[in-house]
Amino acid sequence: MSSSSLCDSHHIWSLKRLTGLNISAYFAPQDNNKLLSNLQTLFVYAKYSRLLSPSQASMSRALSQPFNGHCACKTITYTLLAPPLITHCCHCTYCQRESGSAFGLNSVVEIYNFRITSSAKPTVTGVSSLSSPSGDKHLIAHCPKCLTVLYAHYGANRSLMFVKVGSLDDESREMVRPDVHIFTSTKMEWVNLGTEEERGVKVFEEYYPREEVWSQESLKRRERLLEWLEEKKRGEEDVGPKED
């Protein structure tokens, strides 16, 4: 990846806004290794200033590579154009049943920061669920061949992608950690979250107040998402995941 492409990335300018530092020197012409080292230093600053969530703070390792994912048979591939806004580890009974496991692990990203990169497209199925108070169906996207679930839209919100962390490729998956554990009142008894709390991850018996959990950067990105949605409504454009 070239220095120019790195300097154009969302990560760099986010750090400038978050830290308030004069970081122009970090972007002077230099070799890529030096540039990456400087950027990683800034991420450490942001991490310990509590400006980024635990998952976003680990993104210093992501500067030299995108977030990619695929289904089990690799018929469907995708990429994230920005770090997750938040990564939920959900212990509700719906996620337990949907995942067939002890919890659901979802990284949330704006719909315009998600791209299907394969020629094949996922099958999207509407699923009724009591977990949607409004009665809106969840939309679950899966590979038509191997049936791997890749992402979901939960309830009426179609502007956010809940990307299944297990569908990320190995390198991308290593860079994602839960930012919050939710609905722990129904977690499996043998799940011990003590280590998570020690590393600063918040734990809630039900859902959580967004302002207490999301990073400053994620809250700003949410505001931009809401503005984008208003523009789409005025233009009556369809909101849906993009394809390359």
CYANA upper distance limits for C-alpha pairs under 8 A (distance plus 0.5 A):
  1 MET  CA      5 SER  CA      7.09
  1 MET  CA      6 LEU  CA      7.56
  1 MET  CA     64 SER  CA      7.19
  2 SER  CA      6 LEU  CA      6.89
  2 SER  CA     32 ASN  CA      7.47
  3 SER  CA      7 CYS  CA      6.68
  3 SER  CA     29 PRO  CA      8.38
  3 SER  CA     30 GLN  CA      8.31
  3 SER  CA     31 ASP  CA      7.92
  3 SER  CA     32 ASN  CA      6.31
  3 SER  CA     35 LEU  CA      7.82
  4 SER  CA      8 ASP  CA      6.78
  5 SER  CA      9 SER  CA      6.94
  6 LEU  CA     12 ILE  CA      8.09
  6 LEU  CA     63 LEU  CA      7.92
  6 LEU  CA     64 SER  CA      8.36
  7 CYS  CA     12 ILE  CA      6.86
  7 CYS  CA     13 TRP  CA      8.49
  7 CYS  CA     27 PHE  CA      7.57
  8 ASP  CA     12 ILE  CA      7.99
  9 SER  CA     13 TRP  CA      7.72
 10 HIS  CA     14 SER  CA      6.60
 10 HIS  CA     82 ALA  CA      7.15
 11 HIS  CA     15 LEU  CA      6.87
 11 HIS  CA     63 LEU  CA      8.09
 11 HIS  CA     82 ALA  CA      8.08
 11 HIS  CA     83 PRO  CA      8.49
 12 ILE  CA     16 LYS  CA      7.07
 12 ILE  CA     39 LEU  CA      7.85
 13 TRP  CA     17 ARG  CA      6.90
 14 SER  CA     18 LEU  CA      6.56
 14 SER  CA    217 GLU  CA      7.38
 15 LEU  CA     19 THR  CA      6.36
 15 LEU  CA     42 LEU  CA      7.56
 15 LEU  CA     43 PHE  CA      7.76
 15 LEU  CA     46 ALA  CA      7.85
 16 LYS  CA     20 GLY  CA      6.35
 16 LYS  CA     21 LEU  CA      6.83
 16 LYS  CA     22 ASN  CA      8.14
 16 LYS  CA     23 ILE  CA      7.34
 18 LEU  CA     46 ALA  CA      7.75
 18 LEU  CA     51 LEU  CA      7.08
 18 LEU  CA    216 GLN  CA      7.95
 18 LEU  CA    217 GLU  CA      7.33
 19 THR  CA     45 TYR  CA      8.24
 19 THR  CA     46 ALA  CA      6.87
 19 THR  CA     51 LEU  CA      8.26
 23 ILE  CA     27 PHE  CA      7.83
 24 SER  CA     28 ALA  CA      7.44
 26 TYR  CA     35 LEU  CA      7.29
 26 TYR  CA     38 ASN  CA      6.68
 26 TYR  CA     39 LEU  CA      7.89
 27 PHE  CA     35 LEU  CA      7.63
 30 GLN  CA     34 LYS  CA      7.09
 30 GLN  CA     35 LEU  CA      7.04
 31 ASP  CA     35 LEU  CA      6.88
 32 ASN  CA     36 LEU  CA      6.57
 33 ASN  CA     37 SER  CA      6.68
 34 LYS  CA     38 ASN  CA      6.77
 35 LEU  CA     39 LEU  CA      6.75
 36 LEU  CA     40 GLN  CA      6.59
 36 LEU  CA     63 LEU  CA      7.70
 36 LEU  CA     64 SER  CA      8.12
 37 SER  CA     41 THR  CA      6.82
 38 ASN  CA     42 LEU  CA      7.01
 39 LEU  CA     43 PHE  CA      6.90
 39 LEU  CA     60 SER  CA      7.78
 40 GLN  CA     44 VAL  CA      6.86
 40 GLN  CA     60 SER  CA      5.52
 40 GLN  CA     61 ARG  CA      8.03
 41 THR  CA     45 TYR  CA      6.92
 42 LEU  CA     46 ALA  CA      6.75
 43 PHE  CA     47 LYS  CA      6.51
 43 PHE  CA     57 ALA  CA      6.78
 43 PHE  CA     59 MET  CA      8.23
 43 PHE  CA     60 SER  CA      6.31
 44 VAL  CA     48 TYR  CA      6.82
 44 VAL  CA     57 ALA  CA      7.67
 44 VAL  CA     60 SER  CA      8.35
 45 TYR  CA     49 SER  CA      6.61
 46 ALA  CA     50 ARG  CA      6.79
 46 ALA  CA     51 LEU  CA      5.73
 46 ALA  CA     52 LEU  CA      6.57
 46 ALA  CA     57 ALA  CA      7.73
 47 LYS  CA     51 LEU  CA      6.59
 47 LYS  CA     52 LEU  CA      6.02
 47 LYS  CA     53 SER  CA      7.92
 47 LYS  CA     54 PRO  CA      7.88
 47 LYS  CA     57 ALA  CA      5.67
 50 ARG  CA    215 SER  CA      8.36
 51 LEU  CA    215 SER  CA      6.39
 51 LEU  CA    216 GLN  CA      6.52
 51 LEU  CA    217 GLU  CA      7.91
 52 LEU  CA     56 GLN  CA      6.13
 52 LEU  CA     57 ALA  CA      6.02
 52 LEU  CA    215 SER  CA      5.52
 52 LEU  CA    216 GLN  CA      7.44
 52 LEU  CA    217 GLU  CA      7.53
 53 SER  CA     57 ALA  CA      6.48
 53 SER  CA     86 ILE  CA      8.13
 53 SER  CA    179 ASP  CA      6.84
 53 SER  CA    213 VAL  CA      8.27
 53 SER  CA    214 TRP  CA      7.18
 53 SER  CA    215 SER  CA      5.77
 54 PRO  CA     58 SER  CA      7.18
 54 PRO  CA    177 ARG  CA      7.69
 54 PRO  CA    178 PRO  CA      8.16
 54 PRO  CA    179 ASP  CA      6.28
 54 PRO  CA    200 GLY  CA      8.02
 54 PRO  CA    201 VAL  CA      7.69
 55 SER  CA     59 MET  CA      7.59
 55 SER  CA     86 ILE  CA      7.97
 55 SER  CA     87 THR  CA      7.62
 55 SER  CA    175 MET  CA      7.91
 55 SER  CA    176 VAL  CA      6.09
 55 SER  CA    177 ARG  CA      5.51
 55 SER  CA    178 PRO  CA      6.89
 55 SER  CA    179 ASP  CA      6.26
 56 GLN  CA     83 PRO  CA      7.27
 56 GLN  CA     84 PRO  CA      7.78
 56 GLN  CA     85 LEU  CA      8.47
 56 GLN  CA     86 ILE  CA      8.46
 56 GLN  CA    176 VAL  CA      8.45
 58 SER  CA     62 ALA  CA      8.25
 58 SER  CA    175 MET  CA      6.59
 58 SER  CA    176 VAL  CA      7.88
 59 MET  CA     63 LEU  CA      7.33
 59 MET  CA     83 PRO  CA      7.81
 59 MET  CA    175 MET  CA      6.99
 61 ARG  CA    175 MET  CA      7.62
 62 ALA  CA     66 PRO  CA      7.12
 62 ALA  CA     67 PHE  CA      8.15
 62 ALA  CA    172 SER  CA      8.30
 62 ALA  CA    175 MET  CA      7.61
 66 PRO  CA     79 THR  CA      7.57
 66 PRO  CA     80 LEU  CA      7.46
 66 PRO  CA     81 LEU  CA      7.72
 66 PRO  CA    172 SER  CA      8.14
 67 PHE  CA     79 THR  CA      6.06
 67 PHE  CA     80 LEU  CA      5.72
 67 PHE  CA     81 LEU  CA      7.85
 67 PHE  CA     82 ALA  CA      8.49
 67 PHE  CA     83 PRO  CA      8.26
 67 PHE  CA    168 LEU  CA      7.91
 67 PHE  CA    169 ASP  CA      8.48
 67 PHE  CA    172 SER  CA      5.74
 68 ASN  CA     77 THR  CA      7.94
 68 ASN  CA     78 TYR  CA      6.26
 68 ASN  CA     79 THR  CA      4.80
 68 ASN  CA     80 LEU  CA      6.90
 68 ASN  CA    168 LEU  CA      6.38
 68 ASN  CA    169 ASP  CA      6.47
 68 ASN  CA    172 SER  CA      6.86
 69 GLY  CA     77 THR  CA      6.24
 69 GLY  CA     78 TYR  CA      5.81
 69 GLY  CA     79 THR  CA      6.69
 69 GLY  CA    167 SER  CA      6.01
 69 GLY  CA    168 LEU  CA      4.32
 69 GLY  CA    169 ASP  CA      5.30
 69 GLY  CA    172 SER  CA      8.18
 70 HIS  CA     74 LYS  CA      5.83
 70 HIS  CA     75 THR  CA      7.92
 70 HIS  CA     76 ILE  CA      5.99
 70 HIS  CA     77 THR  CA      4.73
 70 HIS  CA     78 TYR  CA      6.66
 70 HIS  CA    150 LEU  CA      7.99
 70 HIS  CA    167 SER  CA      6.18
 70 HIS  CA    168 LEU  CA      6.80
 70 HIS  CA    169 ASP  CA      7.19
 71 CYS  CA     75 THR  CA      7.08
 71 CYS  CA     76 ILE  CA      6.15
 71 CYS  CA     77 THR  CA      7.29
 71 CYS  CA    143 CYS  CA      6.99
 71 CYS  CA    146 CYS  CA      7.90
 71 CYS  CA    148 THR  CA      5.95
 71 CYS  CA    149 VAL  CA      7.95
 71 CYS  CA    150 LEU  CA      7.21
 71 CYS  CA    167 SER  CA      6.53
 72 ALA  CA    146 CYS  CA      7.02
 72 ALA  CA    148 THR  CA      6.75
 72 ALA  CA    167 SER  CA      8.24
 73 CYS  CA    145 LYS  CA      8.18
 73 CYS  CA    146 CYS  CA      6.65
 75 THR  CA    118 SER  CA      7.65
 75 THR  CA    120 ALA  CA      6.93
 75 THR  CA    143 CYS  CA      7.71
 75 THR  CA    145 LYS  CA      8.08
 76 ILE  CA    116 ILE  CA      7.97
 76 ILE  CA    117 THR  CA      8.14
 76 ILE  CA    118 SER  CA      6.05
 76 ILE  CA    119 SER  CA      8.28
 76 ILE  CA    120 ALA  CA      6.42
 76 ILE  CA    121 LYS  CA      6.86
 76 ILE  CA    122 PRO  CA      7.19
 76 ILE  CA    143 CYS  CA      6.86
 77 THR  CA    116 ILE  CA      6.56
 77 THR  CA    117 THR  CA      5.94
 77 THR  CA    118 SER  CA      5.65
 78 TYR  CA    114 PHE  CA      7.84
 78 TYR  CA    115 ARG  CA      6.00
 78 TYR  CA    116 ILE  CA      4.82
 78 TYR  CA    117 THR  CA      5.43
 78 TYR  CA    118 SER  CA      7.46
 79 THR  CA    114 PHE  CA      6.61
 79 THR  CA    115 ARG  CA      5.89
 79 THR  CA    116 ILE  CA      7.15
 79 THR  CA    117 THR  CA      7.35
 80 LEU  CA    109 VAL  CA      8.34
 80 LEU  CA    113 ASN  CA      6.23
 80 LEU  CA    114 PHE  CA      5.34
 80 LEU  CA    115 ARG  CA      6.98
 81 LEU  CA    113 ASN  CA      5.25
 81 LEU  CA    114 PHE  CA      6.65
 81 LEU  CA    115 ARG  CA      8.11
 82 ALA  CA    109 VAL  CA      8.08
 82 ALA  CA    113 ASN  CA      6.49
 83 PRO  CA    109 VAL  CA      7.91
 84 PRO  CA    107 SER  CA      6.10
 84 PRO  CA    108 VAL  CA      5.83
 84 PRO  CA    109 VAL  CA      5.50
 85 LEU  CA    107 SER  CA      7.89
 85 LEU  CA    108 VAL  CA      6.08
 85 LEU  CA    109 VAL  CA      6.04
 85 LEU  CA    110 GLU  CA      8.36
 85 LEU  CA    214 TRP  CA      8.01
 85 LEU  CA    218 SER  CA      5.62
 85 LEU  CA    221 ARG  CA      8.31
 86 ILE  CA    107 SER  CA      6.47
 86 ILE  CA    108 VAL  CA      6.00
 86 ILE  CA    109 VAL  CA      8.15
 86 ILE  CA    178 PRO  CA      8.42
 86 ILE  CA    179 ASP  CA      6.73
 86 ILE  CA    214 TRP  CA      7.16
 86 ILE  CA    218 SER  CA      8.03
 87 THR  CA    105 LEU  CA      7.66
 87 THR  CA    106 ASN  CA      6.12
 87 THR  CA    107 SER  CA      4.69
 87 THR  CA    108 VAL  CA      6.53
 87 THR  CA    176 VAL  CA      8.15
 87 THR  CA    177 ARG  CA      7.43
 87 THR  CA    178 PRO  CA      5.53
 87 THR  CA    179 ASP  CA      5.75
 87 THR  CA    180 VAL  CA      7.37
 88 HIS  CA    104 GLY  CA      8.28
 88 HIS  CA    105 LEU  CA      6.28
 88 HIS  CA    106 ASN  CA      5.82
 88 HIS  CA    107 SER  CA      6.86
 88 HIS  CA    108 VAL  CA      8.27
 88 HIS  CA    178 PRO  CA      6.18
 88 HIS  CA    179 ASP  CA      6.72
 88 HIS  CA    180 VAL  CA      5.98
 88 HIS  CA    181 HIS  CA      6.68
 88 HIS  CA    182 ILE  CA      7.63
 89 CYS  CA    103 PHE  CA      7.04
 89 CYS  CA    104 GLY  CA      6.24
 89 CYS  CA    105 LEU  CA      5.14
 89 CYS  CA    106 ASN  CA      7.15
 89 CYS  CA    178 PRO  CA      6.27
 89 CYS  CA    179 ASP  CA      8.21
 89 CYS  CA    180 VAL  CA      6.72
 89 CYS  CA    181 HIS  CA      5.29
 89 CYS  CA    182 ILE  CA      6.83
 90 CYS  CA     95 CYS  CA      7.08
 90 CYS  CA    103 PHE  CA      5.96
 90 CYS  CA    104 GLY  CA      5.59
 90 CYS  CA    105 LEU  CA      6.91
 90 CYS  CA    181 HIS  CA      6.37
 90 CYS  CA    182 ILE  CA      5.45
 90 CYS  CA    183 PHE  CA      6.67
 90 CYS  CA    184 THR  CA      8.04
 91 HIS  CA     95 CYS  CA      7.06
 91 HIS  CA     96 GLN  CA      7.10
 91 HIS  CA    102 ALA  CA      7.34
 91 HIS  CA    103 PHE  CA      5.15
 91 HIS  CA    104 GLY  CA      7.15
 91 HIS  CA    181 HIS  CA      7.82
 91 HIS  CA    182 ILE  CA      6.61
 91 HIS  CA    183 PHE  CA      5.73
 91 HIS  CA    184 THR  CA      5.90
 91 HIS  CA    185 SER  CA      8.38
 91 HIS  CA    186 THR  CA      6.67
 91 HIS  CA    187 LYS  CA      5.41
 91 HIS  CA    188 MET  CA      8.22
 92 CYS  CA     96 GLN  CA      6.86
 92 CYS  CA    103 PHE  CA      7.64
 92 CYS  CA    182 ILE  CA      8.03
 92 CYS  CA    183 PHE  CA      5.69
 92 CYS  CA    184 THR  CA      7.55
 92 CYS  CA    185 SER  CA      8.46
 92 CYS  CA    186 THR  CA      6.30
 92 CYS  CA    187 LYS  CA      7.33
 93 THR  CA     97 ARG  CA      6.71
 93 THR  CA    186 THR  CA      7.13
 93 THR  CA    187 LYS  CA      8.49
 94 TYR  CA     98 GLU  CA      6.50
 94 TYR  CA    131 SER  CA      7.31
 95 CYS  CA     99 SER  CA      6.31
 95 CYS  CA    100 GLY  CA      8.46
 95 CYS  CA    103 PHE  CA      6.33
 95 CYS  CA    104 GLY  CA      5.58
 96 GLN  CA    100 GLY  CA      6.15
 96 GLN  CA    101 SER  CA      5.77
 96 GLN  CA    102 ALA  CA      5.81
 96 GLN  CA    103 PHE  CA      5.43
 96 GLN  CA    104 GLY  CA      6.88
 97 ARG  CA    101 SER  CA      7.48
 98 GLU  CA    104 GLY  CA      8.37
 99 SER  CA    103 PHE  CA      7.49
 99 SER  CA    104 GLY  CA      6.52
102 ALA  CA    187 LYS  CA      7.75
102 ALA  CA    188 MET  CA      6.77
103 PHE  CA    187 LYS  CA      8.08
105 LEU  CA    164 LYS  CA      6.73
105 LEU  CA    165 VAL  CA      6.35
105 LEU  CA    166 GLY  CA      8.12
105 LEU  CA    178 PRO  CA      8.05
106 ASN  CA    162 PHE  CA      5.85
106 ASN  CA    163 VAL  CA      5.78
106 ASN  CA    164 LYS  CA      5.38
106 ASN  CA    165 VAL  CA      6.07
107 SER  CA    161 MET  CA      8.41
107 SER  CA    162 PHE  CA      6.10
107 SER  CA    163 VAL  CA      5.58
107 SER  CA    164 LYS  CA      7.06
107 SER  CA    165 VAL  CA      6.70
108 VAL  CA    160 LEU  CA      6.98
108 VAL  CA    161 MET  CA      6.08
108 VAL  CA    162 PHE  CA      5.17
108 VAL  CA    163 VAL  CA      6.64
109 VAL  CA    113 ASN  CA      6.99
109 VAL  CA    114 PHE  CA      7.67
109 VAL  CA    160 LEU  CA      6.24
109 VAL  CA    161 MET  CA      5.83
109 VAL  CA    162 PHE  CA      7.30
109 VAL  CA    163 VAL  CA      8.04
110 GLU  CA    114 PHE  CA      7.46
110 GLU  CA    159 SER  CA      6.64
110 GLU  CA    160 LEU  CA      5.26
110 GLU  CA    161 MET  CA      6.59
110 GLU  CA    225 LEU  CA      7.59
111 ILE  CA    158 ARG  CA      8.30
111 ILE  CA    159 SER  CA      5.76
111 ILE  CA    160 LEU  CA      5.77
111 ILE  CA    161 MET  CA      6.16
111 ILE  CA    240 GLY  CA      7.31
111 ILE  CA    241 PRO  CA      6.08
111 ILE  CA    242 LYS  CA      8.19
112 TYR  CA    241 PRO  CA      7.17
112 TYR  CA    242 LYS  CA      7.24
114 PHE  CA    161 MET  CA      8.09
114 PHE  CA    241 PRO  CA      6.97
114 PHE  CA    242 LYS  CA      7.24
115 ARG  CA    241 PRO  CA      7.14
115 ARG  CA    242 LYS  CA      5.75
115 ARG  CA    243 GLU  CA      5.79
115 ARG  CA    244 ASP  CA      7.09
116 ILE  CA    121 LYS  CA      7.78
116 ILE  CA    241 PRO  CA      8.15
116 ILE  CA    242 LYS  CA      7.06
116 ILE  CA    243 GLU  CA      5.28
116 ILE  CA    244 ASP  CA      6.81
117 THR  CA    243 GLU  CA      6.82
117 THR  CA    244 ASP  CA      5.91
118 SER  CA    244 ASP  CA      8.23
121 LYS  CA    143 CYS  CA      8.03
122 PRO  CA    141 ALA  CA      6.25
122 PRO  CA    142 HIS  CA      5.77
122 PRO  CA    143 CYS  CA      5.40
122 PRO  CA    144 PRO  CA      6.73
123 THR  CA    141 ALA  CA      5.97
123 THR  CA    142 HIS  CA      5.88
123 THR  CA    143 CYS  CA      6.61
123 THR  CA    144 PRO  CA      6.27
124 VAL  CA    139 LEU  CA      6.67
124 VAL  CA    140 ILE  CA      5.93
124 VAL  CA    141 ALA  CA      4.77
124 VAL  CA    142 HIS  CA      6.98
125 THR  CA    139 LEU  CA      5.99
125 THR  CA    140 ILE  CA      5.76
125 THR  CA    141 ALA  CA      6.93
126 GLY  CA    137 LYS  CA      6.04
126 GLY  CA    138 HIS  CA      6.08
126 GLY  CA    139 LEU  CA      5.09
126 GLY  CA    140 ILE  CA      6.94
127 VAL  CA    137 LYS  CA      5.68
127 VAL  CA    138 HIS  CA      5.58
127 VAL  CA    139 LEU  CA      6.73
127 VAL  CA    140 ILE  CA      7.69
128 SER  CA    135 GLY  CA      7.89
128 SER  CA    136 ASP  CA      7.59
128 SER  CA    137 LYS  CA      5.14
128 SER  CA    138 HIS  CA      6.80
129 SER  CA    135 GLY  CA      7.77
129 SER  CA    136 ASP  CA      8.47
129 SER  CA    137 LYS  CA      7.04
129 SER  CA    138 HIS  CA      7.54
130 LEU  CA    135 GLY  CA      7.66
132 SER  CA    136 ASP  CA      6.66
132 SER  CA    137 LYS  CA      7.80
132 SER  CA    138 HIS  CA      8.22
132 SER  CA    154 TYR  CA      7.92
132 SER  CA    155 GLY  CA      5.80
133 PRO  CA    155 GLY  CA      8.46
134 SER  CA    155 GLY  CA      7.73
134 SER  CA    156 ALA  CA      8.09
135 GLY  CA    155 GLY  CA      7.86
136 ASP  CA    155 GLY  CA      5.46
136 ASP  CA    156 ALA  CA      6.08
137 LYS  CA    154 TYR  CA      7.86
137 LYS  CA    155 GLY  CA      6.12
137 LYS  CA    156 ALA  CA      7.86
138 HIS  CA    152 ALA  CA      7.55
138 HIS  CA    153 HIS  CA      6.25
138 HIS  CA    154 TYR  CA      5.09
138 HIS  CA    155 GLY  CA      5.59
138 HIS  CA    156 ALA  CA      8.25
139 LEU  CA    152 ALA  CA      5.98
139 LEU  CA    153 HIS  CA      5.51
139 LEU  CA    154 TYR  CA      6.95
139 LEU  CA    155 GLY  CA      8.34
140 ILE  CA    149 VAL  CA      7.49
140 ILE  CA    150 LEU  CA      8.44
140 ILE  CA    151 TYR  CA      6.83
140 ILE  CA    152 ALA  CA      5.02
140 ILE  CA    153 HIS  CA      7.12
141 ALA  CA    149 VAL  CA      6.27
141 ALA  CA    150 LEU  CA      6.31
141 ALA  CA    151 TYR  CA      5.96
141 ALA  CA    152 ALA  CA      6.39
142 HIS  CA    147 LEU  CA      5.74
142 HIS  CA    148 THR  CA      5.68
142 HIS  CA    149 VAL  CA      4.64
142 HIS  CA    150 LEU  CA      6.04
142 HIS  CA    151 TYR  CA      7.90
143 CYS  CA    147 LEU  CA      5.08
143 CYS  CA    148 THR  CA      5.86
143 CYS  CA    149 VAL  CA      7.19
143 CYS  CA    150 LEU  CA      8.00
148 THR  CA    167 SER  CA      8.49
149 VAL  CA    164 LYS  CA      7.69
149 VAL  CA    167 SER  CA      8.25
150 LEU  CA    163 VAL  CA      6.67
150 LEU  CA    164 LYS  CA      5.97
150 LEU  CA    167 SER  CA      6.49
151 TYR  CA    161 MET  CA      6.90
151 TYR  CA    162 PHE  CA      5.81
151 TYR  CA    163 VAL  CA      4.77
151 TYR  CA    164 LYS  CA      5.89
152 ALA  CA    161 MET  CA      6.57
152 ALA  CA    162 PHE  CA      5.60
152 ALA  CA    163 VAL  CA      7.11
152 ALA  CA    164 LYS  CA      8.42
153 HIS  CA    157 ASN  CA      6.97
153 HIS  CA    158 ARG  CA      6.12
153 HIS  CA    159 SER  CA      8.46
153 HIS  CA    160 LEU  CA      7.14
153 HIS  CA    161 MET  CA      6.31
153 HIS  CA    162 PHE  CA      6.71
154 TYR  CA    158 ARG  CA      8.03
154 TYR  CA    162 PHE  CA      8.27
158 ARG  CA    239 VAL  CA      7.71
158 ARG  CA    240 GLY  CA      7.86
159 SER  CA    225 LEU  CA      8.48
159 SER  CA    229 LEU  CA      8.32
159 SER  CA    239 VAL  CA      7.38
159 SER  CA    240 GLY  CA      8.01
163 VAL  CA    167 SER  CA      8.35
164 LYS  CA    168 LEU  CA      7.87
165 VAL  CA    173 ARG  CA      7.04
165 VAL  CA    176 VAL  CA      8.21
166 GLY  CA    173 ARG  CA      7.63
168 LEU  CA    172 SER  CA      6.36
168 LEU  CA    173 ARG  CA      5.83
169 ASP  CA    173 ARG  CA      6.42
170 ASP  CA    174 GLU  CA      6.87
171 GLU  CA    175 MET  CA      7.52
172 SER  CA    176 VAL  CA      7.55
178 PRO  CA    201 VAL  CA      7.92
179 ASP  CA    201 VAL  CA      6.17
179 ASP  CA    202 LYS  CA      7.65
179 ASP  CA    213 VAL  CA      8.38
180 VAL  CA    201 VAL  CA      6.05
180 VAL  CA    202 LYS  CA      5.54
180 VAL  CA    203 VAL  CA      6.40
180 VAL  CA    204 PHE  CA      8.29
180 VAL  CA    213 VAL  CA      7.91
181 HIS  CA    201 VAL  CA      8.01
181 HIS  CA    202 LYS  CA      6.91
181 HIS  CA    203 VAL  CA      5.25
181 HIS  CA    204 PHE  CA      6.67
182 ILE  CA    203 VAL  CA      6.66
182 ILE  CA    204 PHE  CA      5.45
182 ILE  CA    205 GLU  CA      6.54
182 ILE  CA    206 GLU  CA      6.19
182 ILE  CA    207 TYR  CA      6.13
182 ILE  CA    208 TYR  CA      7.95
183 PHE  CA    187 LYS  CA      7.62
183 PHE  CA    204 PHE  CA      6.64
183 PHE  CA    205 GLU  CA      5.11
183 PHE  CA    206 GLU  CA      4.55
183 PHE  CA    207 TYR  CA      6.64
184 THR  CA    203 VAL  CA      7.80
184 THR  CA    204 PHE  CA      6.65
184 THR  CA    205 GLU  CA      4.95
184 THR  CA    206 GLU  CA      7.10
185 SER  CA    205 GLU  CA      5.18
185 SER  CA    206 GLU  CA      7.29
186 THR  CA    205 GLU  CA      8.40
187 LYS  CA    191 VAL  CA      7.43
193 LEU  CA    197 GLU  CA      6.84
194 GLY  CA    198 GLU  CA      6.76
195 THR  CA    199 ARG  CA      7.01
196 GLU  CA    200 GLY  CA      7.16
196 GLU  CA    201 VAL  CA      5.97
196 GLU  CA    202 LYS  CA      8.41
197 GLU  CA    201 VAL  CA      5.49
197 GLU  CA    202 LYS  CA      6.77
197 GLU  CA    203 VAL  CA      7.68
202 LYS  CA    213 VAL  CA      7.93
204 PHE  CA    208 TYR  CA      6.99
208 TYR  CA    212 GLU  CA      8.09
208 TYR  CA    213 VAL  CA      7.96
209 PRO  CA    213 VAL  CA      7.41
210 ARG  CA    214 TRP  CA      6.26
211 GLU  CA    215 SER  CA      8.43
211 GLU  CA    219 LEU  CA      8.04
214 TRP  CA    218 SER  CA      6.47
214 TRP  CA    219 LEU  CA      6.82
215 SER  CA    219 LEU  CA      6.80
216 GLN  CA    220 LYS  CA      6.83
217 GLU  CA    221 ARG  CA      6.71
218 SER  CA    222 ARG  CA      6.63
219 LEU  CA    223 GLU  CA      6.92
220 LYS  CA    224 ARG  CA      6.95
221 ARG  CA    225 LEU  CA      6.69
222 ARG  CA    226 LEU  CA      6.75
223 GLU  CA    227 GLU  CA      6.83
224 ARG  CA    228 TRP  CA      6.64
225 LEU  CA    229 LEU  CA      6.68
226 LEU  CA    230 GLU  CA      6.82
227 GLU  CA    231 GLU  CA      6.89
228 TRP  CA    232 LYS  CA      6.75
229 LEU  CA    233 LYS  CA      6.66
230 GLU  CA    234 ARG  CA      6.79
231 GLU  CA    235 GLY  CA      6.75
232 LYS  CA    236 GLU  CA      6.13
232 LYS  CA    237 GLU  CA      5.72
232 LYS  CA    238 ASP  CA      7.93
232 LYS  CA    239 VAL  CA      8.04
233 LYS  CA    237 GLU  CA      7.08
